[in-house]
Structure formats: C-alpha cells, structure tokens
C-alpha cells in the first residue's frame, strides 16, 4: 500500500512475468496493483486481483505506456474515486 499501490514503474523497458499482485491499495492516486508511467512494458501470466485505487485503475493504470498484456488474470479490482472512478481492472 502507498501512493501507487503495489508497484510504480517510471520509464524504461519492463517485463513483469508470473507475479501475484494482490491486496494492494493506492492511498491517494491511481494504480492500486501496478502503475506504469512512460514505460514500454510487457505483462505476461500475472495474477492481478483484489487491488484498489483511490482514483483510476484498480488493477493496472497505464500513462503514456504502450503495454502488452498477455495471458494475465485481472479480476476483483476496484477504482473508488468520486471524480475519477474509471477502470476497476485496467485504465489507460
């Protein structure tokens, strides 16, 4: 838990594979499970569940990040913001 939940990645080429990202909360921002900022990421075979974001992207939030998602399980995530309740699972 924290400002960006489970993982905050700022820039670079990233591969996230076969991780369990669960039960995280962003306390005041977006991306409860994973927040990608200017990252060219590949996410493969991850389990992203039961995360919550204060704003958008409960499971996964992408900003300027052309991510490739392959065979991930993304479920039971939530976006809780009153003004920004977008993308319980994924928000781009």
Secondary structure by P-SEA (a helix, b strand, c coil): cccccccccccccccccccccccccccccccccbbbcccbbbbccccccbbbbccccccbbbccccccccccccccbbbbcccccccccccc
